[in-house]
Amino acid sequence: MLVIASRGSQLALWQARWVSAQLTSLGHECRIEIIKTTGDKITDVPLAKVGTKGLFTKEIEEALLDGRADLAVHSLKDLPTELPEGLVLAAVPEREDPRDAVVGRRLADLPEGAKVGTSSLRRSAQLRKLRPDLVIESVRGNLDTRLRKLDEGQYDAILLAAAGLKRLGWGDRIAEILPPETMCPAVGQGALAIETRFSGAGFDAVQAMDHPETHAAVLAERGVLGALGGGCQVPIGAHATVERGWLRLLGLVASPAGDEVIRNEASGSASEAEALGRALGNDLLERGARRILDVVYAG
């Protein structure tokens, strides 16, 4: 029996059940163990102000390390670039839509002074660059909670990951999907991370679920993040695509106020994914990202 560790949110459980169904079809028996993380317990503070890497993974990783679980399913964008000793990113299934979505009204249709909700410093920084006339406020909670707050009129629109909306059957709520050139997604957005110990039944079982093109794309994106030294709640974006072994990568660092955006692109062999990402991250640092991130971390 394989034990799958997961957070208890609606989206996290959808992801864990999906992985469980795939493994069951491969002949494995599974059960899901729900684990409450630090990030789940902090609901009244914007994530960017908490400042701790691994907010949504620490307790789950402890369950892996002490043998209470065989594998863990995360939203890959929540997984820190440096994993605890003894754990590995064992598989990355094929990615869902990595882009950001606007729910409520299209950006172009929002009047001056409209209130937009997002819990992401990355999204708010880029939105301030696109529409400095909007009022941007923090919105926390699970997807259904955020949608309810929108429906109650607390916001004119909210920004969310398209993948989560589509996975939970709420794709019809999307007013607009923003292209990566307009709103650079978070590292690993739309992808699932299956984390296990370096060896054992969990590691062996999930190898058949790995999607090489997605895995290479997220390795490149995580390479950008690793070079920049960022956690999942800083104004950093990266988006990679792989086609016929060739990888294209966009990286971005934005000041929280949105008045300064450093971006660049790189491309190369998918077999060099992580190195390409690190090189692009270092290039962004040299172009001015270091100064921006110093201010963010100091704040």
C-alpha atoms as one frame of an Amber mdcrd trajectory, in Angstrom:
protein
   0.000   0.000   0.000   1.473   3.322  -1.110   0.736   6.253   1.214   0.329
   9.585  -0.613   0.837  12.727   1.498  -1.195  15.778   0.528  -2.517  19.055
   1.830  -6.227  19.086   2.570  -7.389  21.827   0.216  -9.866  21.028  -2.535
  -7.227  21.487  -5.241  -4.524  19.555  -3.365  -6.890  16.628  -2.865  -7.903
  16.686  -6.530  -4.210  16.428  -7.422  -3.534  13.632  -4.922  -6.593  11.672
  -6.093  -5.533  12.086  -9.710  -2.076  10.671  -8.934  -3.679   7.889  -6.895
  -5.912   6.972  -9.850  -2.926   6.866 -12.214  -0.976   4.634  -9.827  -4.004
   2.388  -9.282  -4.273   1.913 -13.047  -0.628   0.826 -12.979  -1.460  -1.860
 -10.412  -0.597  -0.110  -7.123  -2.800   0.153  -4.040  -2.860   3.674  -2.585
  -4.321   5.724   0.224  -4.090   9.486   0.855  -2.829  10.945   4.122  -3.876
  14.590   4.680  -1.237  16.742   6.373  -1.760  20.341   7.516   1.136  22.632
   6.603   2.339  25.946   8.015   0.918  27.743   4.987  -2.518  26.241   5.648
  -2.477  27.540   9.220  -1.601  31.140   8.247  -4.710  32.543   6.595  -4.798
  36.202   7.643  -1.404  37.416   6.366  -0.341  37.945   2.725   2.028  35.112
   1.787   4.699  37.543   0.600   4.964  38.877   4.176   5.420  35.448   5.764
   8.700  34.964   3.935   9.332  31.319   4.724  10.389  28.894   2.019   8.533
  25.611   2.093   5.352  27.057   3.600   3.244  24.357   1.980   5.756  21.502
   1.975   7.745  21.302   5.238   5.399  19.076   7.248   4.700  16.880   4.221
   8.421  16.374   3.642   8.845  15.410   7.295   6.243  12.673   6.749   8.249
  11.385   3.775  11.520  11.404   5.675  10.198   9.552   8.724   8.407   6.936
   6.612   4.784   7.929   7.310   4.324   8.507   3.572   5.827   6.968   0.424
   5.225   9.891  -1.908   3.895  13.433  -1.794   1.951  15.386  -4.401   2.546
  19.139  -4.561   1.706  21.989  -6.858   5.208  22.281  -8.273   5.255  26.054
  -7.813   5.052  25.460  -4.019   8.118  23.192  -3.979  11.380  24.934  -2.951
  14.289  24.546  -5.370  16.427  22.926  -2.671  14.904  19.718  -1.319  15.795
  18.179   2.062  18.593  15.621   1.984  17.177  12.214   1.126  14.264  13.491
  -0.972  14.010  13.855  -4.747  11.645  15.246  -7.378  10.847  11.752  -8.660
   8.301  12.548 -11.375   6.572  15.460 -13.089   3.400  14.446 -14.971   2.315
  16.274 -18.122   1.520  19.886 -17.347  -1.881  21.580 -17.331  -2.147  25.175
 -18.630   0.717  27.143 -16.975  -0.771  30.609 -17.578  -2.516  33.074 -15.262
  -6.234  33.732 -15.625  -8.466  36.706 -14.881 -11.819  35.869 -13.323 -14.583
  38.462 -13.244 -13.875  40.808 -16.151 -11.142  41.103 -18.776  -8.340  43.488
 -17.810  -9.170  45.840 -20.698 -12.788  46.038 -19.483 -11.923  47.019 -15.905
 -12.507  50.735 -15.244  -9.940  52.962 -13.579  -9.844  52.280  -9.838 -11.323
  48.791 -10.137 -10.377  46.456  -7.281  -8.381  43.339  -8.253  -7.495  40.559
  -5.813  -4.359  38.435  -5.831  -2.228  36.800  -3.128   0.843  36.771  -5.390
   3.537  39.433  -5.329   4.576  38.260  -8.803   1.093  38.839 -10.213   0.520
  42.146  -8.448   3.895  43.541  -9.580   3.236  42.705 -13.235  -0.354  43.931
 -12.992   0.849  47.276 -11.625   3.091  47.576 -14.680   0.177  46.740 -17.013
  -2.534  48.757 -15.263  -1.159  51.218 -12.679  -4.669  52.687 -12.334  -6.101
  49.563 -10.685  -6.414  49.012  -6.928  -4.707  45.723  -6.056  -5.576  44.000
  -2.783  -4.590  40.703  -1.199  -7.013  37.789  -1.365  -6.248  34.595   0.565
  -8.041  31.292   0.862  -8.707  28.235  -1.251  -9.985  28.656  -4.804 -13.630
  28.333  -3.816 -13.150  30.929  -1.047 -11.567  33.400  -3.463 -14.331  32.886
  -6.020 -16.950  33.428  -3.310 -15.306  36.723  -2.291 -15.397  37.817  -5.936
 -19.063  36.835  -6.248 -19.853  38.793  -3.071 -18.512  41.920  -4.751 -15.373
  42.324  -2.639 -13.368  42.508  -5.897 -14.087  43.433  -9.500 -11.727  40.695
 -10.700  -9.220  38.240  -9.270  -6.098  36.643 -10.731  -5.671  32.876 -10.392
  -3.742  30.052 -12.006  -5.667  28.743 -15.009  -4.619  25.179 -14.135  -6.397
  25.090 -10.789  -9.615  26.467 -12.253  -9.562  23.935 -15.080  -8.754  20.990
 -12.806 -11.669  21.754 -10.500 -14.123  22.253 -13.350 -14.306  26.040 -13.081
 -12.742  26.825 -16.460 -15.956  28.543 -17.513 -15.319  31.205 -14.853 -12.246
  32.442 -16.734 -12.797  35.840 -18.385  -9.307  35.995 -19.897  -6.117  33.940
 -20.002  -2.986  36.089 -19.996  -0.135  35.073 -22.342   3.272  34.544 -20.674
   4.629  37.615 -22.492   1.994  39.727 -20.692   1.965  37.965 -17.303   4.956
  35.670 -16.817   3.765  32.640 -14.791   5.257  31.341 -11.571   8.014  28.756
 -11.758   6.386  25.357 -12.226   2.849  26.745 -12.473   0.361  24.208 -13.802
   2.676  21.262 -13.104   2.493  18.636 -10.372   5.528  17.544  -8.402   5.727
  13.997  -7.079   8.331  13.926  -4.327   9.688  10.730  -2.784  12.677   9.366
  -0.922  15.675   8.643  -3.178  14.768   4.978  -3.390  11.976   2.652  -2.415
   8.497   1.681  -3.501   7.281   5.247  -3.949  10.164   6.249  -6.201   9.886
   3.112  -8.323   6.104   3.370  -8.707   5.979   6.953 -10.004   8.658   6.662
 -12.693   6.032   5.676 -15.269   4.166   8.958 -14.597   7.037  11.244 -15.554
   6.576  13.425 -18.678  10.087  14.239 -19.970   9.185  17.490 -21.790   7.343
  18.895 -18.774  10.128  17.737 -16.448  12.755  19.523 -18.586  10.654  22.697
 -18.757  10.211  22.916 -14.996  13.882  22.096 -14.369  14.779  25.123 -16.506
  12.310  27.321 -14.641  13.570  26.065 -11.281  17.108  26.758 -12.475  16.148
  30.429 -12.915  14.658  30.490  -9.424  17.661  28.710  -7.914  20.101  31.218
  -9.415  17.982  34.095  -8.117  17.764  32.565  -4.649  14.008  33.028  -4.578
  11.220  31.266  -2.780   7.728  30.818  -4.165   6.428  34.173  -2.886   8.779
  36.645  -4.583   8.173  38.645  -7.816   9.929  36.113 -10.040   8.409  34.465
 -13.113   9.700  31.874 -15.563   8.084  29.994 -18.412   9.650  27.251 -20.528
   8.404  25.201 -23.451  10.027  22.158 -25.038   9.513  21.087 -28.623  11.484
  18.348 -30.377  14.242  18.508 -27.790  14.646  22.306 -27.995  13.836  24.435
 -24.952  12.747  28.081 -24.964  12.763  29.965 -21.672  11.477  33.346 -20.479
  12.553  34.770 -17.120  11.370  37.854 -15.243  11.970  39.755 -12.023   9.715
  42.695 -11.175   9.864  45.296  -8.450   6.822  45.042  -6.135   5.626  48.468
  -7.305   5.794  47.281 -10.915   7.881  50.261 -11.988  10.877  48.111 -12.905
  10.724  44.816 -14.799  13.854  42.867 -15.763  13.254  40.145 -18.349  15.183
  38.109 -20.872  14.926  34.889 -22.878  17.190  31.914 -23.564  17.026  28.758
 -25.608  19.010  25.557 -26.031  18.923  21.793 -25.774  16.352  20.412 -23.327
  19.085  18.106 -22.009  20.757  21.217 -20.546  17.531  22.518 -18.989  18.709
  23.328 -15.470  21.982  24.892 -16.668  20.056  27.069 -19.144  17.802  28.230
 -16.334  20.681  29.046 -14.020  22.461  30.968 -16.765  19.329  33.023 -17.445
  18.858  33.661 -13.725  22.435  34.924 -13.430  21.892  37.118 -16.493  18.812
  38.677 -14.832  20.858  39.358 -11.685  23.449  41.207 -13.730  20.743  43.228
 -15.481  19.406  44.633 -12.218  17.392  41.864 -10.596  19.825  41.638  -7.672
  18.964  45.175  -6.585  15.215  44.457  -6.778  15.463  41.209  -4.818  17.649
  42.792  -2.126  14.864  45.298  -1.507  12.189  42.563  -1.433  14.114  40.403
   1.024  14.984  43.390   3.220  11.306  44.298   3.405
